[in-house]
Amino acid sequence: MKTRLLCCFLMVISLGLLSACAVRGDPTRPIPADLIVAPQPAKRLMVVLPGRADDLRALQRSGVVEAIQQSWPDTDVLLAELSMPYYLAGSASQRLHDEVIAPARARGYREVWLSGASLGGMGALMYDQAYPGEIDGLVLLAPFLGERAILQEVAAAGGVAGWDAGPAQATSAGTWQHELWRHVQTLSRDPAKARRVWLAYGDSDSLRSAMPLLVPALRPEQVLVRPGGHSWRVWSPAMREVLEAAGRR
């Protein structure tokens, strides 16, 4: 028990999330969610995961629902408050699958997309790693991609394509960053998988220094850089542009 608590503590430090707003949420309860029904008969579902300081109310105010349904009016939107305590419990991906994604599939949506900002973008990638083939599209909004050590390791190898990921490891507080980048490398080597992934971030985003390591894994037209910082003022309009571009493919 002490070892697990220590690992959780180290994970919090590595994410830079030792703030009161980062620990909201009770992982002993179902993931709080809000389903916003499409203005047209729905063909698909977009699941939106929060940033580190977001709750459901913040997601509702962010403008992301309006952005999604303006571009894709046949899309239901499900805001899922998958907050830090679920990650610390080691169950974020499984809970997201069991409580959100699998039930959505059972409802018969033609497509299920997953998006997330900052912490949520990291969570979206982790879910895609844990449940390959479950998601039809990913929209990553300035995702958190790990702390400086792993980013420097990937950069020193000349990028993710030349990075030696070594043997696969079980995901834990000590290995999740390494395994996250292993998944990015998988995307870089499989154009069909990478084709499902879109990235958007602001040119003054606090996490922007990590993005050039992710960009080569994606098609250039699937990367949007827009003026602004680490906020929904950038991400919601970028979501609209992403979906408009995806709809033209």
C-alpha positions in Angstrom: 0.0 0.0 0.0 2.8 2.4 0.9 4.5 1.7 -2.5 1.3 2.4 -4.4 0.8 5.6 -2.6 4.4 6.7 -3.2 4.0 5.9 -6.9 0.8 8.0 -7.1 2.5 10.8 -5.3 5.4 10.7 -7.8 2.9 10.7 -10.7 1.2 13.8 -9.4 4.6 15.5 -9.1 5.6 14.5 -12.6 2.3 16.0 -14.0 2.8 19.2 -12.1 -0.7 18.9 -10.7 -0.3 19.6 -7.0 -3.1 22.1 -6.9 -6.6 21.9 -5.3 -8.3 22.1 -8.6 -6.5 19.0 -9.9 -7.8 16.6 -7.3 -11.6 17.0 -7.7 -13.5 13.8 -8.4 -14.3 10.6 -6.6 -13.1 7.5 -8.4 -15.4 5.3 -6.2 -18.3 6.8 -8.0 -19.3 6.6 -11.7 -17.6 9.1 -14.0 -19.8 12.2 -14.1 -21.1 12.8 -17.6 -23.4 15.0 -19.6 -24.9 13.8 -23.0 -25.8 16.6 -25.4 -28.0 15.2 -28.1 -27.4 16.2 -31.7 -29.8 18.6 -33.5 -30.1 16.0 -36.2 -30.4 12.2 -35.9 -27.1 11.1 -34.5 -24.7 8.9 -36.5 -21.7 9.3 -34.2 -20.6 10.2 -30.7 -17.8 12.5 -29.7 -16.5 11.9 -26.1 -14.7 14.9 -24.6 -12.3 14.5 -21.7 -11.4 17.5 -19.5 -8.1 19.3 -18.8 -6.6 19.2 -15.4 -8.6 22.1 -14.0 -11.9 21.3 -15.7 -15.1 19.8 -14.4 -18.3 19.2 -16.2 -19.4 22.8 -15.7 -16.2 24.1 -17.3 -16.6 21.7 -20.2 -20.2 22.9 -20.7 -19.0 26.6 -20.7 -16.0 25.9 -23.0 -17.9 26.1 -26.3 -16.6 22.7 -27.4 -20.1 21.2 -27.7 -21.2 24.1 -30.0 -18.0 23.7 -32.0 -18.6 20.0 -32.5 -22.2 20.2 -33.4 -21.8 23.2 -35.7 -19.3 21.2 -37.8 -21.0 17.8 -37.4 -24.7 18.4 -36.5 -25.3 14.7 -36.6 -23.0 14.1 -33.6 -24.0 13.5 -30.0 -21.5 14.9 -27.5 -20.7 13.3 -24.2 -18.7 15.3 -21.7 -17.0 12.9 -19.3 -15.4 14.3 -16.2 -12.5 11.8 -16.1 -10.4 13.7 -13.6 -7.0 13.1 -11.9 -8.2 10.8 -9.2 -9.3 8.2 -11.8 -5.8 8.3 -13.2 -4.2 8.0 -9.8 -6.3 5.0 -9.0 -4.8 3.3 -12.1 -8.3 2.7 -13.6 -8.9 5.7 -16.0 -8.8 3.8 -19.3 -10.8 0.8 -18.0 -13.4 3.0 -16.4 -13.7 5.1 -19.5 -14.2 1.9 -21.5 -16.6 0.2 -19.2 -18.7 3.3 -18.4 -18.6 5.4 -21.6 -17.1 3.8 -24.7 -18.5 0.3 -24.5 -22.1 1.5 -23.7 -21.8 3.9 -26.6 -20.9 1.1 -28.9 -23.9 -0.9 -27.6 -26.2 2.0 -28.5 -25.3 1.6 -32.2 -23.3 4.7 -33.1 -21.7 4.3 -36.5 -18.6 6.1 -35.2 -17.2 6.9 -31.7 -14.6 9.6 -31.5 -12.6 10.6 -28.4 -11.1 14.0 -27.7 -9.3 15.6 -24.8 -7.5 18.7 -23.7 -4.2 18.7 -21.9 -4.6 15.9 -19.3 -7.6 14.7 -21.3 -5.5 14.5 -24.4 -3.0 12.3 -22.6 -6.0 10.2 -21.4 -7.2 9.8 -24.9 -3.9 8.5 -26.1 -3.7 6.1 -23.1 -7.1 4.8 -23.9 -6.2 4.3 -27.5 -3.2 2.3 -26.4 -5.1 0.2 -24.0 -8.1 -0.5 -26.3 -6.8 -0.6 -29.9 -9.4 -0.4 -32.6 -12.2 0.9 -30.3 -12.0 4.6 -31.4 -12.7 5.8 -34.9 -11.0 9.1 -34.4 -8.9 11.0 -31.8 -8.7 14.8 -31.4 -5.8 15.8 -29.2 -5.9 19.4 -27.9 -2.5 20.3 -26.5 -2.0 16.9 -24.9 0.3 16.5 -21.9 3.0 14.1 -23.2 5.2 13.5 -20.2 7.9 15.3 -18.2 11.2 16.6 -19.4 13.2 13.4 -19.0 11.2 11.3 -21.5 10.9 14.2 -23.9 14.7 14.7 -23.9 15.2 10.9 -24.4 12.9 10.9 -27.5 14.5 14.1 -28.8 18.1 12.7 -28.3 17.2 9.7 -30.5 16.3 12.1 -33.3 12.6 11.7 -32.8 10.1 9.0 -32.1 10.8 7.1 -35.3 14.4 6.4 -34.2 13.8 6.0 -30.5 14.5 2.6 -28.9 11.4 1.8 -26.9 12.8 -1.5 -25.6 10.6 -4.3 -24.4 7.0 -3.5 -23.6 6.2 -2.9 -19.9 3.0 -3.0 -17.9 1.7 0.5 -17.5 2.3 1.9 -14.0 3.2 5.1 -12.3 6.8 4.5 -13.2 6.3 3.4 -16.8 3.3 5.2 -18.2 5.2 8.0 -19.9 7.5 5.5 -21.7 4.6 3.4 -22.8 2.7 6.4 -24.0 5.6 7.2 -26.3 5.7 3.6 -27.4 2.1 4.1 -28.6 3.1 7.3 -30.4 5.8 5.3 -32.1 3.3 2.7 -33.1 1.2 5.5 -34.7 4.3 6.8 -36.6 4.9 3.3 -38.1 1.3 2.7 -39.1 -0.2 5.3 -41.4 -3.7 3.8 -41.2 -3.7 4.3 -37.4 -2.2 7.7 -37.6 -4.8 8.8 -40.1 -7.4 8.7 -37.2 -5.4 11.2 -35.0 -5.7 15.0 -35.1 -3.6 17.4 -33.1 -4.3 21.1 -32.3 -2.6 23.5 -30.0 -1.7 27.2 -29.6 1.5 28.8 -30.7 2.1 30.1 -27.2 0.8 27.0 -25.3 2.7 26.1 -22.2 3.1 22.5 -23.5 4.1 23.5 -27.1 7.7 22.4 -26.7 6.6 18.7 -26.7 4.5 19.0 -29.8 7.3 18.8 -32.4 8.0 15.3 -31.1 4.5 14.2 -31.8 3.9 16.0 -35.1 6.1 13.7 -37.3 3.9 10.7 -36.3 0.9 12.4 -38.0 0.0 13.6 -41.4 0.8 17.4 -41.8 -2.8 18.2 -42.7 -3.9 16.7 -39.4 -1.9 19.2 -37.3 -3.3 22.7 -36.5 -1.3 25.4 -34.8 -3.3 28.5 -34.0 -2.6 31.7 -32.1 -3.0 31.5 -28.3 -2.2 29.6 -25.2 -3.4 26.7 -23.1 -7.1 27.3 -23.0 -10.5 26.5 -24.5 -10.4 29.9 -26.2 -7.9 28.1 -28.6 -9.2 24.6 -28.4 -12.9 25.0 -29.1 -12.4 26.9 -32.4 -9.6 24.5 -33.3 -12.0 21.6 -32.7 -14.4 23.1 -35.2 -11.6 23.4 -37.8 -10.4 19.9 -37.2 -13.9 18.4 -37.7 -14.5 20.5 -40.8 -11.2 19.2 -42.3 -12.0 15.7 -41.2 -15.4 15.9 -42.9 -13.8 16.8 -46.2 -11.7 13.7 -46.4 
